[in-house]
Every structure is written in C-alpha cells, then in structure tokens.
Amino acid sequence: MKSTGMVRKIDELGRIVLPIEIRNTLGIESRDSLEIFVEGDKIVLAKYQPTCLFCGNGQNVLYFHSKMICRDCLEQLKKQF
C-alpha cells in the first residue's frame, strides 16, 4: 500500500473526507458506495463493485430477488429447472 502523505481527521460522527485527488484517481464519484474491510492492522476502503453471488463475476450482473447474479449463472440455473 502506497502512502499519499495526506492526513485527515475523523470528526465526532466518525466521518472522514477523501481528498479530491484520490477520488479522481480512483473514479470515485459523489454517492458511490465504498466497501470497508480490515487487512491486518489497516482499514481498507475500496470502490464497491457488485459481483455475482455465485461466481464473483462483476460483468453483466443484475438484481434477482435483491441478490446480484450474472447472466451466465442465471442461464445455468434456468437449465437446471
């Protein structure tokens, strides 16, 4: 992980502001969703990319009963039933 040299304080509600340079570099827009997870002793933020519940594919995904599924897995399910 590369250090950017930028430091931000956490406010009383636990919020931070992501610098515009980082948002522009990563293509993060206002109202985008971020995933938050821990790796060792680090907090990692990543732009959320919806993926298929079954195979993890991020291409051609759609919502089916509030779950994400790709078209390939949907076709395989259709064949089984």
N, C-alpha and C positions, 0 to 999 in steps of 0.2 A: 504494500500500500504506500503510495507516494504522499508525502506531506505537502500541503499547499502553502503553508506559512500563514494561513488565515485563522483567526481565533474569533469565536463568537460566544457570548454569554447566554446562559439559559435564563429565561425570565421566570417570574414567580408561578406561572402556569406550566412550566416545563417546556416551553417553546424555544426554538432557535430559528434564526433566519439563514437560509442558504444563500451564500453570495451569488450575485447575478452571473459572475464569470463561470462558476461551477454549473449553475443551471443551464446556461447557454451551451457550455461544452458538452453536457450530457443530454441535451434536448429535453430538459425538464421544464414544463410549462405550468402556469398557474392552474390549479385544480387537478393536476396529475396526482396519481396515487403513488406512494412510496412504500416499499417493503422495509421493515426494520427487523434486524436479527443480530445475534451476537456471535462473534468468532473469537474464541479465547477471551481476552480482556478488552476487546474492541466492539463498539456499536457500529454496525454497518447499515447504511441507507442505500437502497437501490431502486431505480425506477421500476415500478410494478409492471410486469408483462404477463397478462393472463395466459395460462397454458392449459392444455388438455388434462383432465382429471386422470385419465388412464395412461397416456403415453408421455406426457410432458411437452408435447409439441406446442409451439407458440404460433404456428401458421394456420390460417383458416379455422380459427376457433369460434364457437358460437355458444350462447347460453341455452341450456336444456334443463328445465326444472331447477333453475338457479345454480346450476353447475356448468363449468366450461368443458366442452368436448370438441375435438377436432372432427372434421368431415370424414377422415379416414376411419377413425374409431366408430363414428356414427354408422358408416356403411357396414363395418364388421358386425356391429350389433344388429343391424337390420337383417343380415344374412342368418344370424343365429335364431331369430324369432320369426 
